[in-house]
Amino acid sequence: MNEDRRLAVIGLGYVGLPLAILFVEAGLEVEGVDAHGGRVAELSAGRSPIDDIPDARLADALAAGLRIVGTDVAQLSQADVIIVCVPTPIDQAKDPDLGPVLSAAELIRRHLRKGQLIVLQSTTYPGTTNGPFRKVLEQGGLIAGRDFDLAFAPERVNPGDPASAAKDVPRLVGATTPDATARAAALLRRINNAVVELSSPDAAELAKLLENVFRNVNIALVNQLALLCERMGIDVWEVISAAATKPFGFMRFTPGPGVGGHCIPVDPYYLAWRAREFDFIDRFVELAGDINFAMPRHVVDLTAEGLNDRGLALKGARVGILGVAFKPDVRDARNSPAGAIMAGLATRGAEVRYHDPHVPRFRDGSGFVHDSVAIDQLLEESQAVVVVTPHRAIDWAAVYTAADLVIDTVDSSRGQVARERQVLRLGAGWSTRS
């Protein structure tokens, strides 16, 4: 087997850019390809839009030979390996949208030559690699398994956690032939200490979905528990912390205002959609998705309840949102529950503003674009403050000193001095902490 030395990575987002840099650092020749001209210009200038990749590391990769190009000038035919890292969204009906994946496949087809290895990394339903993705690639006459190798190797990137792209995180790979699996695994071992070879692309695709569906289901469980605890007058955060003292058989998950990012709000619907094609209704997965999808509406209701306690209506109230990124300490606001919360508040007549030290501009669920305001202004002008993302950069002591009413959806009030009936906590009701 000849060693693969020249790579092309299509899609330079949270998955593709770190991957391209890892291969450059491993001594390979890498061409990074992206369809968005703005992204190409930004990266070529040495500016990283990703928290996990500092500008200095990107600059070092560019100096070491990383080439950033648009799809119109990509030299894919010169690559030994082409890796696809494009988004896999869902449409409004929550059905899979393979548009970006199939567009990448069509781009590859126009340059495909014998002997290449094509690796899909985008999270998708079982049967994509060996189905529609392969079908597009083979429209030029070359056949997978005979003329070129085809594999699926799912990403395991955790935005905000650079260690998730480290060598110690195992990678999975499954290909259409044993030789293709071995070839893809040998490539991945250039950047990972452990590579697990699976029997097929379908198995690798389903393994990736299982990882994310597992999280979604457990988040849904504690979200349901939080709603029950509110009715029972029990603090769900205390209950979860108590259960987590068990050293075996329990894994800690916490409730929140909803789920965000690219994986958790999307991937379960890929599995549910694929299951229906086999006349199998995965009610468990669909129910978990519905529970988490409904949490932003519950946050809006909690806000209305908190204002009502003060004799105020939600309509016309000034509501401030703290944090719109989908998780703490990152710039990534993809599918953040803040979007649905802000849109829901506005629909019910509230005047909504937000502050996020990492996200200067944010589009809410109704499509309205907001600019982040200064935190002092937000606290001074808001009749209620909804905590969505507990960034460490926010001075929480100052928040709980200045705010009149806080809707705490993430337990940010833990350890803070709060006044009586100042804090309404998701999963616990009015705070009794002093």
JOPEKA-V679643 format. One record per pair of residues at least 6 apart in sequence whose ideal C-beta (glycine too) atoms are under 8 Angstrom apart, sorted by the first residue. I is the first residue (numbers start at 0). J is the second residue. Records with the same first field share a line. If there is no record, write none. Layout:
BEGIN
I=J ; J
END
This chain:
BEGIN
0=178 ; 181 ; 182 ; 185
1=79
2=185
3=27 ; 79 ; 80 ; 116 ; 182 ; 185 ; 186
4=27 ; 28 ; 79
5=27 ; 28 ; 29 ; 30 ; 77 ; 78 ; 79 ; 80
6=19 ; 22 ; 27 ; 28 ; 29 ; 30 ; 78 ; 79 ; 80 ; 81 ; 82
7=29 ; 30 ; 31 ; 32 ; 73 ; 74 ; 75 ; 78 ; 80 ; 81 ; 82
8=15 ; 18 ; 19 ; 22 ; 29 ; 30 ; 31 ; 32 ; 81 ; 82 ; 84
9=15 ; 32 ; 33 ; 70 ; 73 ; 81 ; 82 ; 83 ; 84 ; 85 ; 103 ; 106 ; 107
10=32 ; 33 ; 83 ; 84 ; 85 ; 86 ; 99 ; 103 ; 121
11=19 ; 31 ; 32 ; 33 ; 38 ; 39 ; 42 ; 67 ; 84
12=49 ; 84 ; 85 ; 86
13=49 ; 51 ; 156 ; 158 ; 261 ; 331
14=84 ; 120 ; 121 ; 154 ; 156
15=31 ; 33 ; 82 ; 84 ; 85 ; 120
16=31 ; 42 ; 47 ; 49 ; 52 ; 57
17=49 ; 51 ; 52 ; 156 ; 164
18=82 ; 84 ; 120 ; 154 ; 164 ; 190
19=29 ; 31 ; 60 ; 65
20=52 ; 56 ; 57 ; 60 ; 65
21=164 ; 190
22=29 ; 189 ; 190
23=29 ; 60 ; 63 ; 64 ; 65
24=60 ; 63 ; 190
25=189 ; 190
27=189
28=64
29=64 ; 65 ; 66
30=66 ; 68 ; 73 ; 74 ; 75 ; 77 ; 78
31=42 ; 65 ; 66 ; 67 ; 68
32=68 ; 69 ; 70 ; 73 ; 75
33=39 ; 42 ; 67 ; 69 ; 70
34=69 ; 70 ; 102
36=69
38=48
39=67 ; 68 ; 69
41=48
42=48 ; 57 ; 67
43=61 ; 67
45=54 ; 57 ; 58 ; 61
46=54 ; 57
47=53 ; 54 ; 56 ; 57
48=330
49=158 ; 330
50=158 ; 159 ; 328 ; 329 ; 330 ; 331 ; 357
51=156 ; 158 ; 159 ; 160 ; 161 ; 164
61=67
68=74
70=106
73=106 ; 110
74=110
75=81 ; 106 ; 107 ; 110 ; 111
76=110 ; 111 ; 112
78=115
79=114 ; 115 ; 116
80=115 ; 116 ; 117 ; 118 ; 186
81=107 ; 115 ; 116 ; 117 ; 118
82=118 ; 119 ; 120
83=100 ; 103 ; 104 ; 107 ; 117 ; 118 ; 119 ; 120 ; 121
84=120 ; 121 ; 154
85=99 ; 100 ; 102 ; 103 ; 121
86=99 ; 121 ; 261
87=95 ; 96 ; 97 ; 99 ; 100 ; 121 ; 122 ; 123 ; 265 ; 269
88=96 ; 99 ; 265
89=95 ; 96 ; 265 ; 268 ; 269
90=96
93=268 ; 272 ; 288
94=268 ; 272
95=123 ; 124 ; 268 ; 269 ; 272 ; 273
97=123 ; 127 ; 131 ; 132
99=121
100=119 ; 121 ; 123 ; 127 ; 131 ; 132
101=131 ; 132 ; 135
104=131 ; 132 ; 135 ; 136
105=135
107=117 ; 136
108=135 ; 136 ; 138 ; 139
109=139
111=117 ; 136 ; 139 ; 141 ; 147
112=141 ; 147
113=141 ; 146 ; 147
114=146 ; 147
115=147 ; 148
116=147 ; 148 ; 149 ; 150 ; 179 ; 182 ; 183 ; 186
117=136 ; 143 ; 147 ; 148 ; 149 ; 150
118=149 ; 150 ; 151 ; 152 ; 172 ; 183 ; 186
119=127 ; 128 ; 132 ; 150 ; 151 ; 152 ; 200
120=151 ; 152 ; 153 ; 154
121=154
122=153 ; 154 ; 207 ; 208 ; 211 ; 261 ; 262 ; 265 ; 266 ; 269
123=204 ; 269
124=204 ; 208 ; 269 ; 270 ; 272 ; 273
125=201 ; 202 ; 204 ; 205 ; 208 ; 273
126=201 ; 204 ; 273
127=151 ; 200 ; 204
128=149 ; 150 ; 151 ; 175 ; 200 ; 201 ; 204
129=149 ; 175 ; 199 ; 200 ; 201
133=143 ; 149 ; 175
136=143 ; 147 ; 149
137=143
141=147
143=149 ; 175
144=175 ; 176 ; 179
148=174 ; 175 ; 176 ; 178 ; 179 ; 182 ; 183
149=174 ; 175 ; 179 ; 200
150=172 ; 173 ; 174 ; 175 ; 179 ; 180 ; 182 ; 183 ; 200
151=172 ; 173 ; 174 ; 200 ; 203 ; 204
152=170 ; 171 ; 172 ; 173 ; 183 ; 187 ; 203
153=170 ; 171 ; 203 ; 204 ; 206 ; 207
154=207
155=163 ; 168 ; 170 ; 210
156=163 ; 164
157=163
158=260 ; 326 ; 329 ; 331
159=326 ; 327 ; 328 ; 329 ; 331
162=168
166=190 ; 191 ; 192
167=192 ; 193
168=191
169=191 ; 192 ; 193 ; 194 ; 195
170=187 ; 191 ; 193 ; 194 ; 195
171=194 ; 195 ; 197 ; 203 ; 206 ; 207
172=180 ; 183 ; 184 ; 187 ; 194 ; 195 ; 196 ; 197 ; 203
173=180 ; 196 ; 197 ; 198 ; 199 ; 200 ; 201 ; 202 ; 203 ; 204
174=180 ; 182 ; 183 ; 199 ; 200
175=199 ; 200
180=196 ; 197
181=196
184=194 ; 196
187=194
188=194
197=203 ; 206
205=270
207=266
208=266 ; 267 ; 269 ; 270
211=262 ; 263 ; 266 ; 267
212=266 ; 267 ; 270 ; 284 ; 287
214=252 ; 262 ; 263
215=258 ; 263 ; 266 ; 267 ; 284 ; 287 ; 288 ; 291
216=283 ; 284 ; 287
217=250 ; 252
218=252 ; 254 ; 255 ; 258 ; 263 ; 287 ; 291
219=286 ; 287 ; 288 ; 290 ; 291
220=252 ; 287
221=235 ; 239 ; 252 ; 253 ; 254
222=254 ; 255 ; 290 ; 291 ; 294
223=290
224=235 ; 238 ; 239 ; 254 ; 426
225=235 ; 254 ; 425 ; 426
226=297 ; 426
228=234 ; 235 ; 238 ; 426 ; 427
229=235 ; 425 ; 426 ; 427 ; 428
232=428
233=427
234=424 ; 426 ; 427
235=254 ; 426 ; 427
236=253 ; 410 ; 413 ; 424 ; 426 ; 427
237=427
239=251 ; 252 ; 253
242=249 ; 251
243=249 ; 251
253=409 ; 410
254=294 ; 425 ; 426
255=294 ; 336 ; 408 ; 409 ; 425
256=294 ; 295 ; 298 ; 336 ; 337 ; 340 ; 385 ; 387 ; 408 ; 409 ; 425
257=264 ; 291 ; 292 ; 294 ; 295 ; 298 ; 336 ; 339 ; 340
258=264 ; 291 ; 294 ; 325 ; 334 ; 336
259=324 ; 325 ; 326 ; 332 ; 333 ; 334 ; 335 ; 336 ; 337
260=325 ; 326 ; 331 ; 333 ; 334
261=333 ; 334
263=291
264=288 ; 291 ; 292 ; 334
265=334
267=284 ; 285 ; 287 ; 288
268=288
270=281 ; 284
271=281 ; 284 ; 285 ; 288
274=280 ; 281 ; 284
294=336
295=336 ; 339 ; 340 ; 343 ; 364
296=339 ; 343
297=425
298=336 ; 340 ; 343 ; 385 ; 387 ; 406 ; 408 ; 425
299=313 ; 340 ; 343 ; 344 ; 347
301=406 ; 408 ; 423 ; 425
302=313 ; 318 ; 344 ; 349 ; 383 ; 385 ; 406
303=312 ; 313 ; 347
304=423
305=383 ; 404 ; 406 ; 423
306=312 ; 313 ; 316 ; 382 ; 383 ; 404
307=313
308=420 ; 423
309=382 ; 403 ; 404
311=382
312=348
313=344 ; 347 ; 348 ; 349
314=347 ; 348 ; 349
315=348 ; 349 ; 350
316=348 ; 349 ; 350 ; 382 ; 383
317=349 ; 350 ; 352 ; 380 ; 381 ; 382 ; 383
318=344 ; 349 ; 350 ; 351 ; 352 ; 381 ; 382 ; 383 ; 384 ; 385
319=351 ; 352 ; 353 ; 354 ; 377 ; 378 ; 380 ; 381 ; 383 ; 384 ; 385
320=337 ; 340 ; 341 ; 351 ; 352 ; 353 ; 354 ; 384 ; 385 ; 387
321=353 ; 354 ; 355 ; 374 ; 377 ; 384 ; 385 ; 386 ; 387 ; 388 ; 393 ; 398
322=337 ; 353 ; 354 ; 355 ; 386 ; 387 ; 388 ; 389 ; 390 ; 393
323=332 ; 335 ; 337 ; 338 ; 341 ; 353 ; 355 ; 358 ; 361 ; 371 ; 387 ; 388
324=330 ; 331 ; 332 ; 335 ; 337 ; 355 ; 357 ; 358 ; 388 ; 390
325=331 ; 332 ; 333 ; 334 ; 335 ; 336 ; 388
326=388
327=388 ; 389 ; 390 ; 391
328=357 ; 390 ; 391 ; 392
329=357
330=357 ; 358
332=338 ; 355 ; 358 ; 361
335=361 ; 387 ; 388
336=387
337=353 ; 361 ; 363 ; 387 ; 388
338=361 ; 362 ; 363 ; 364
339=363 ; 364
340=385 ; 387
341=351 ; 353 ; 363 ; 364 ; 367 ; 369
342=363 ; 364 ; 365 ; 367
343=364
344=351 ; 385
345=351 ; 363 ; 365 ; 367
346=365
351=363 ; 369
352=369 ; 372 ; 377 ; 380 ; 381
353=361 ; 369 ; 371 ; 372 ; 377
354=371 ; 372 ; 373 ; 374 ; 377 ; 393
355=361 ; 371 ; 388 ; 390
356=371 ; 374 ; 390 ; 392 ; 393
357=390 ; 392
358=371
359=370 ; 371
360=368 ; 369 ; 370 ; 371
361=368 ; 369 ; 371
362=368 ; 369
363=369
374=393 ; 394 ; 397 ; 398
375=401
377=384
378=384 ; 397 ; 398 ; 401 ; 402
379=401
381=402
382=403 ; 404
383=403 ; 404 ; 405 ; 406
384=398 ; 402 ; 404 ; 405 ; 406
385=405 ; 406 ; 408
386=398 ; 405 ; 406 ; 407 ; 408 ; 409 ; 411
387=408 ; 409
388=409
389=395 ; 409 ; 410 ; 411
395=411 ; 415
396=415 ; 416
398=405 ; 411 ; 415
399=405 ; 412 ; 415 ; 416 ; 417 ; 421 ; 422
400=416
402=421
403=421
404=421 ; 423
405=412 ; 417 ; 421 ; 422 ; 423
406=423 ; 425
407=422 ; 423 ; 424 ; 425 ; 430
408=424 ; 425
409=425
410=424
412=422 ; 424 ; 430 ; 432
415=432
416=433
417=430 ; 432 ; 433
420=429
421=430
422=429 ; 430 ; 432
423=429 ; 430
424=430
END
